[in-house]
Amino acid sequence: MAHCAVPAAERILDRKYKVLDKGFVRLVDYLGSDARIVQAARVSYGKGTKTYRRDKGLINYLLRNDHTSPFEQVVFTFHVKLPIFVARQWIRHRTARVNEISGRYSVMRDEFYVPHESDIACQSADNKQGRDTTPVSKAQSRKVLSVLKQSYQRVYGDYEKLLRDNIARELARINLPLGLYTEWYWQIDLHNAFHFFKLRLDPHAQREIRRYAEVMYRLVAKVCPMACDAFEEHVREGIRFSTTEMTELRRILTGKPPRLQGRARDIFVGKLGFDPVRENAR
């Protein structure tokens, strides 16, 4: 099985793509491509590809029907610089291999995440884990930024004092905040990367991790454009209905009034993209 080299991917290898104020994503290496997915699916001793149309059709068939193992044949290695609070969300995806910089061995740099004014908002009234979509006033955002910067400066100054007193790095670091930047190498196969993207590209994901996912997804699409097209079609932009929702959908298609109420109805209407009761009333 020949090595899969993708010209578009080769051109972006080792380039740093800025994320947030001080972070970045860098595609260090990749193994495989769309052709490798096709090869694995056909279990061919040769190149395995046929025509572009047939290869694209096969990849769509695999993803649509959850035949995921051929996608595991494609692997990506990223070098990422990110705030610790983003890393703690990220690490919940336990399907990757991670090697992170260690504050026990290294002196952590004076680099902290400072959000843009437009990213500062109050707690959402209907999303317990997220912020409101409307930014706060400029005066309030400047106040927040001032608090963050002063806090970072004070805490890092204390960290440096402990280091000067020859306190062990593994102890000196423990007061450093979640806004501190860390770095890691993150290696993941395409199947599990798609699961990461499904969750972290969603509008409900925290804005900061979503920005990393957006950059990484563009890099993955350079390596596997057909697979990413299939992901857009069947996963990212696709909708799955529960058994109850399918029953409701059949009722609507046969002209019967919907029966779902409350939150369940709101979720169903959100999936449909329209309110059938209001549409019928027109």
C-alpha positions as CSV (number, residue, x, y, z in Angstrom):
1,M,0.0,0.0,0.0
2,A,1.7,3.2,-1.2
3,H,2.2,6.2,1.0
4,C,-0.6,8.7,0.7
5,A,0.8,12.2,0.0
6,V,-1.7,15.0,-0.6
7,P,-0.2,18.1,-2.3
8,A,-2.6,20.5,-0.6
9,A,-1.7,19.0,2.8
10,E,2.0,19.1,2.1
11,R,1.8,22.8,1.6
12,I,0.4,23.4,5.1
13,L,2.5,21.1,7.1
14,D,4.3,22.8,10.0
15,R,2.6,26.1,9.4
16,K,1.3,27.9,12.5
17,Y,-2.3,29.0,12.3
18,K,-3.1,31.6,15.0
19,V,-6.0,30.9,17.3
20,L,-7.2,33.3,20.1
21,D,-4.7,36.0,21.2
22,K,-1.6,33.8,21.7
23,G,-2.5,30.3,20.7
24,F,-1.9,28.3,17.5
25,V,-2.6,25.1,15.7
26,R,0.1,23.3,13.6
27,L,-0.4,20.1,11.6
28,V,2.8,18.3,12.3
29,D,2.1,15.1,10.3
30,Y,-0.6,13.0,8.8
31,L,-0.9,9.3,7.7
32,G,-3.3,8.5,5.0
33,S,-5.9,10.4,3.0
34,D,-9.2,9.8,1.2
35,A,-7.4,7.2,-0.9
36,R,-6.4,5.3,2.3
37,I,-10.1,5.2,3.4
38,V,-11.0,3.7,0.1
39,Q,-8.1,1.3,0.2
40,A,-9.1,0.1,3.6
41,A,-12.7,-0.3,2.7
42,R,-11.9,-2.3,-0.4
43,V,-9.1,-4.3,1.3
44,S,-7.1,-3.9,-2.0
45,Y,-3.5,-4.8,-2.6
46,G,-3.3,-2.2,-5.2
47,K,-4.1,1.5,-5.1
48,G,-7.7,0.7,-4.4
49,T,-9.1,3.9,-6.1
50,K,-11.5,3.7,-9.0
51,T,-13.0,7.0,-10.3
52,Y,-13.4,10.1,-8.2
53,R,-17.2,9.7,-8.3
54,R,-17.1,6.1,-7.2
55,D,-14.6,6.8,-4.4
56,K,-16.6,9.7,-3.2
57,G,-19.7,7.6,-3.3
58,L,-18.1,4.8,-1.3
59,I,-16.9,7.3,1.4
60,N,-20.4,8.7,1.6
61,Y,-21.8,5.2,2.0
62,L,-19.4,4.3,4.7
63,L,-20.1,7.4,6.8
64,R,-23.9,7.4,6.2
65,N,-24.0,3.8,7.5
66,D,-21.6,4.2,10.4
67,H,-18.9,1.9,8.8
68,T,-16.2,3.8,10.7
69,S,-13.2,1.5,10.8
70,P,-11.8,2.7,7.4
71,F,-11.7,6.2,8.7
72,E,-9.5,5.1,11.6
73,Q,-6.8,4.4,9.0
74,V,-6.2,8.1,8.7
75,V,-4.2,9.7,11.5
76,F,-3.3,13.4,12.3
77,T,-0.7,14.8,14.6
78,F,-1.2,18.4,15.7
79,H,0.9,20.7,17.8
80,V,-1.4,23.0,19.7
81,K,-0.9,26.0,22.0
82,L,-4.0,26.7,24.1
83,P,-5.3,28.0,27.4
84,I,-5.5,25.4,30.2
85,F,-9.3,25.8,30.5
86,V,-9.7,24.9,26.8
87,A,-7.3,22.0,27.3
88,R,-9.4,20.6,30.2
89,Q,-12.5,20.6,27.9
90,W,-10.5,19.1,25.1
91,I,-9.0,16.3,27.1
92,R,-12.4,14.8,27.7
93,H,-12.1,13.4,24.2
94,R,-10.2,10.3,25.4
95,T,-9.6,8.8,22.0
96,A,-6.4,10.6,21.2
97,R,-2.7,10.3,22.2
98,V,-1.5,13.4,24.1
99,N,1.8,14.7,25.2
100,E,1.7,18.0,27.1
101,I,4.4,20.4,28.3
102,S,5.1,19.7,32.0
103,G,5.3,22.4,34.6
104,R,7.3,20.1,36.8
105,Y,10.2,20.1,34.3
106,S,9.7,23.5,32.5
107,V,9.2,27.0,33.8
108,M,5.8,28.1,32.5
109,R,5.9,31.2,30.3
110,D,4.1,34.5,31.2
111,E,1.4,33.9,28.6
112,F,-2.3,34.1,29.6
113,Y,-5.5,34.2,27.5
114,V,-7.0,37.7,27.4
115,P,-10.4,37.5,25.6
116,H,-11.4,40.1,23.0
117,E,-13.9,42.7,24.2
118,S,-16.5,41.3,21.9
119,D,-16.2,37.8,23.5
120,I,-17.1,39.0,27.0
121,A,-20.7,38.5,27.9
122,C,-23.0,37.7,30.9
123,Q,-24.2,34.3,31.8
124,S,-26.9,33.0,29.4
125,A,-30.4,32.9,30.8
126,D,-31.3,29.6,29.0
127,N,-27.9,27.9,28.8
128,K,-26.5,26.9,32.2
129,Q,-23.0,26.3,30.8
130,G,-22.7,29.1,28.4
131,R,-22.6,32.9,27.9
132,D,-25.2,35.2,26.4
133,T,-24.9,36.0,22.7
134,T,-24.8,39.7,23.4
135,P,-21.5,41.2,24.5
136,V,-21.5,43.5,27.6
137,S,-20.9,47.2,27.3
138,K,-17.4,48.5,26.5
139,A,-17.1,49.9,30.0
140,Q,-17.9,46.6,31.5
141,S,-15.6,44.6,29.2
142,R,-12.7,46.9,30.0
143,K,-13.4,46.3,33.7
144,V,-13.3,42.6,33.1
145,L,-10.1,42.8,31.1
146,S,-8.5,44.9,33.8
147,V,-9.4,42.4,36.5
148,L,-8.0,39.5,34.4
149,K,-4.7,41.3,33.5
150,Q,-4.0,42.4,37.1
151,S,-4.7,39.0,38.4
152,Y,-2.4,37.3,35.9
153,Q,0.3,39.8,36.7
154,R,0.0,39.3,40.4
155,V,-0.1,35.5,40.3
156,Y,2.7,35.1,37.8
157,G,4.8,37.5,40.0
158,D,4.2,35.2,42.9
159,Y,5.2,32.2,40.8
160,E,8.5,33.9,39.9
161,K,9.2,34.7,43.6
162,L,8.8,31.0,44.5
163,L,11.1,30.0,41.7
164,R,13.7,32.5,42.9
165,D,13.4,31.0,46.4
166,N,14.3,27.7,44.8
167,I,10.9,26.2,45.6
168,A,10.3,23.1,43.4
169,R,8.7,23.9,40.1
170,E,6.0,21.3,40.7
171,L,4.9,23.3,43.8
172,A,5.5,26.8,42.5
173,R,3.1,26.2,39.6
174,I,0.0,25.2,41.6
175,N,-1.4,28.7,41.9
176,L,-1.3,29.4,38.2
177,P,-4.8,30.0,36.7
178,L,-6.8,28.3,34.0
179,G,-6.0,31.2,31.6
180,L,-2.4,30.1,31.4
181,Y,-1.3,28.8,28.0
182,T,0.0,25.3,27.7
183,E,1.1,23.2,24.7
184,W,0.7,19.7,23.6
185,Y,1.0,17.2,20.7
186,W,-2.4,15.7,19.9
187,Q,-2.7,12.6,17.7
188,I,-6.0,11.3,16.6
189,D,-7.6,9.2,13.9
190,L,-10.1,10.6,11.5
191,H,-13.1,8.7,12.9
192,N,-12.5,10.1,16.4
193,A,-11.6,13.5,15.0
194,F,-15.0,13.7,13.4
195,H,-16.6,13.0,16.8
196,F,-14.5,15.9,18.2
197,F,-15.6,18.2,15.4
198,K,-19.3,17.2,15.7
199,L,-19.2,18.4,19.3
200,R,-16.8,21.3,19.2
201,L,-18.0,22.9,16.0
202,D,-21.5,23.0,17.4
203,P,-22.7,26.5,18.3
204,H,-23.3,25.4,21.9
205,A,-19.6,24.6,22.4
206,Q,-17.6,27.2,24.2
207,R,-16.5,29.9,21.8
208,E,-12.7,29.4,22.5
209,I,-12.6,25.7,21.9
210,R,-14.8,26.2,18.8
211,R,-12.2,28.4,17.3
212,Y,-9.6,25.8,17.6
213,A,-11.9,23.2,16.1
214,E,-12.6,25.5,13.2
215,V,-8.9,25.9,12.3
216,M,-8.2,22.2,12.7
217,Y,-11.2,21.2,10.6
218,R,-9.9,23.3,7.7
219,L,-6.5,21.5,8.0
220,V,-8.1,18.1,8.1
221,A,-10.2,19.0,5.0
222,K,-6.9,19.6,3.1
223,V,-6.0,16.0,3.7
224,C,-9.4,14.4,3.3
225,P,-11.7,16.7,1.3
226,M,-14.1,13.9,0.3
227,A,-14.4,12.5,3.8
228,C,-15.1,16.0,5.1
229,D,-17.7,16.6,2.5
230,A,-19.4,13.4,3.7
231,F,-19.1,14.5,7.3
232,E,-20.8,17.8,6.4
233,E,-23.6,15.9,4.6
234,H,-24.3,13.1,7.0
235,V,-23.1,14.3,10.4
236,R,-22.5,18.0,10.9
237,E,-25.5,19.2,8.9
238,G,-27.5,16.0,9.3
239,I,-30.3,15.5,11.8
240,R,-31.2,12.4,13.7
241,F,-34.7,11.9,15.1
242,S,-35.5,9.8,18.2
243,T,-38.3,7.1,18.0
244,T,-40.7,9.6,19.6
245,E,-39.8,12.3,17.1
246,M,-40.2,9.9,14.2
247,T,-43.7,9.1,15.4
248,E,-44.4,12.9,15.6
249,L,-43.0,13.4,12.1
250,R,-45.2,10.7,10.7
251,R,-48.2,12.4,12.3
252,I,-47.4,15.7,10.7
253,L,-46.8,14.2,7.3
254,T,-50.2,12.6,7.4
255,G,-51.9,15.9,8.4
256,K,-52.4,15.0,12.1
257,P,-51.7,17.6,14.8
258,P,-48.4,17.3,16.7
259,R,-48.7,15.9,20.3
260,L,-45.3,16.8,21.8
261,Q,-45.3,19.5,24.4
262,G,-42.9,21.7,26.4
263,R,-39.2,21.2,26.0
264,A,-39.5,18.0,23.9
265,R,-41.6,20.0,21.4
266,D,-39.1,22.9,21.3
267,I,-36.2,20.5,20.5
268,F,-38.3,18.8,17.8
269,V,-39.2,22.1,16.2
270,G,-35.6,23.2,16.4
271,K,-34.6,20.1,14.4
272,L,-37.3,20.7,11.8
273,G,-36.3,24.3,11.4
274,F,-40.0,25.4,11.4
275,D,-43.1,25.1,13.5
276,P,-45.7,22.9,11.8
277,V,-48.6,24.3,13.8
278,R,-47.7,27.9,12.7
279,E,-47.1,26.7,9.1
280,N,-50.5,25.0,9.0
281,A,-52.2,28.1,10.4
282,R,-51.1,30.3,7.5
